[in-house]
Amino acid sequence: MINAVLNSKFSDAHDKDIATSFKMVVQIPESLEFDISIILSNLLDNAIEACCKNDAASRIVLSITKNNAYYQLLIKNTIVDSVLEWNKSLKTIKAGKNEHGWGMKSIFDIVEKHQGMIEIFEENGEFCVCTLLKEVL
């Protein structure tokens, strides 16, 4: 399931001339696969959309690792202007707010379900989202 999401999203990024980089050094347990797929789908869609707004070359970097009992997903994408400076709460700015804005809520719900944490920050011209998820049996 994760492979399908990654293949689809990275193919979409490639079609839009967005460079991608991916590193995964851990086997994802079956109990996390569905929820990680949801997180990746939402965050990669957001990253692709953000990169399409850039005039300069853009890239998306994804790494999936494990630190102690937590699986870490780190997604970074190039930004020209700060997102957090004008939208700290990351509320959707799209028309039809009833149909949009559910992605981040679902990510926060998944993080809570898996006794995890999420950190959203910007550094070196990149928007970064780091999620930690614990395999809850």
C-alpha positions as CSV (number, residue, x, y, z in Angstrom):
1,M,0.0,0.0,0.0
2,I,2.8,2.4,0.9
3,N,4.6,1.6,-2.4
4,A,1.5,2.4,-4.4
5,V,1.1,5.8,-2.6
6,L,4.8,6.6,-3.1
7,N,4.8,5.6,-6.8
8,S,1.7,7.6,-7.5
9,K,2.8,10.8,-5.7
10,F,6.4,10.7,-6.9
11,S,5.2,10.1,-10.5
12,D,2.9,13.1,-10.1
13,A,5.9,15.2,-8.7
14,H,8.1,14.1,-11.6
15,D,5.5,15.1,-14.2
16,K,5.5,18.6,-12.6
17,D,9.3,18.8,-12.7
18,I,9.7,18.5,-9.0
19,A,12.8,16.6,-7.9
20,T,12.3,13.9,-5.3
21,S,14.4,12.0,-2.9
22,F,13.4,9.1,-0.8
23,K,15.1,7.1,1.9
24,M,13.5,4.2,3.9
25,V,15.7,2.1,6.2
26,V,13.0,0.2,8.0
27,Q,10.3,-2.4,7.4
28,I,6.9,-0.9,8.2
29,P,4.7,-3.2,10.3
30,E,1.4,-4.2,8.7
31,S,-0.5,-2.5,11.6
32,L,0.9,0.9,10.6
33,E,0.8,0.5,6.8
34,F,-2.7,1.9,6.3
35,D,-2.2,4.9,8.6
36,I,1.2,5.8,7.2
37,S,-0.3,5.6,3.7
38,I,-2.9,8.2,4.7
39,I,-0.2,10.5,6.2
40,L,2.0,10.1,3.2
41,S,-0.8,10.7,0.7
42,N,-1.9,13.9,2.4
43,L,1.5,15.3,3.1
44,L,2.9,14.5,-0.4
45,D,-0.2,16.1,-2.0
46,N,0.4,19.2,0.1
47,A,4.1,19.2,-0.8
48,I,3.5,18.9,-4.5
49,E,0.9,21.6,-4.4
50,A,3.3,23.9,-2.6
51,C,6.2,23.2,-4.9
52,C,4.0,24.0,-7.9
53,K,3.7,27.6,-6.6
54,N,7.5,28.0,-6.7
55,D,9.1,29.8,-9.6
56,A,12.5,28.2,-8.9
57,A,13.4,24.6,-9.0
58,S,11.6,22.6,-6.3
59,R,12.2,19.3,-4.5
60,I,10.5,17.0,-2.0
61,V,12.6,14.9,0.4
62,L,11.1,12.0,2.3
63,S,12.7,9.8,4.8
64,I,11.2,7.0,6.9
65,T,13.2,5.7,9.8
66,K,12.8,4.1,13.2
67,N,14.0,5.7,16.5
68,N,13.5,3.4,19.4
69,A,9.8,2.4,19.5
70,Y,8.8,5.1,17.0
71,Y,8.6,5.2,13.3
72,Q,9.6,8.6,11.9
73,L,8.3,10.2,8.7
74,L,10.1,13.4,7.7
75,I,8.8,15.2,4.6
76,K,10.4,18.4,3.4
77,N,9.5,20.5,0.4
78,T,11.0,23.7,-1.1
79,I,9.2,27.0,-0.3
80,V,9.8,30.5,-1.5
81,D,7.9,32.3,1.3
82,S,7.2,31.2,4.8
83,V,3.9,29.3,5.3
84,L,3.9,29.4,9.1
85,E,4.5,33.1,9.1
86,W,1.0,33.8,7.7
87,N,-0.8,30.5,8.5
88,K,0.4,29.1,11.8
89,S,-2.7,26.9,12.2
90,L,-2.3,25.5,8.7
91,K,-6.0,26.1,7.9
92,T,-7.0,25.6,4.3
93,I,-7.1,28.7,2.1
94,K,-8.9,26.8,-0.7
95,A,-12.4,27.7,-1.8
96,G,-15.0,25.2,-0.6
97,K,-13.6,24.9,2.9
98,N,-16.2,22.1,3.7
99,E,-14.5,19.9,1.1
100,H,-10.9,20.8,1.9
101,G,-8.8,20.9,5.0
102,W,-9.4,17.4,6.3
103,G,-5.9,16.1,5.5
104,M,-4.1,17.7,8.4
105,K,-6.9,16.8,10.8
106,S,-6.7,13.2,9.8
107,I,-2.9,13.3,10.3
108,F,-3.2,14.7,13.8
109,D,-5.9,12.0,14.6
110,I,-3.5,9.3,13.4
111,V,-0.6,10.7,15.4
112,E,-2.8,10.7,18.5
113,K,-4.0,7.2,17.8
114,H,-0.4,5.9,17.7
115,Q,0.7,7.8,20.8
116,G,3.0,9.9,18.6
117,M,4.1,13.4,18.0
118,I,4.1,15.8,15.1
119,E,6.4,18.8,14.6
120,I,5.9,21.3,11.8
121,F,8.7,23.8,11.1
122,E,10.6,25.6,8.4
123,E,14.3,25.7,7.9
124,N,16.7,26.5,5.0
125,G,13.9,27.4,2.6
126,E,12.0,24.2,3.3
127,F,8.6,23.4,4.9
128,C,9.1,20.3,7.1
129,V,6.7,17.9,8.8
130,C,8.1,15.2,11.1
131,T,5.7,12.6,12.5
132,L,6.5,10.0,15.1
133,L,4.2,7.0,15.3
134,K,4.3,4.1,17.8
135,E,3.2,0.7,16.8
136,V,0.1,0.3,19.1
137,L,-0.9,-3.3,19.3
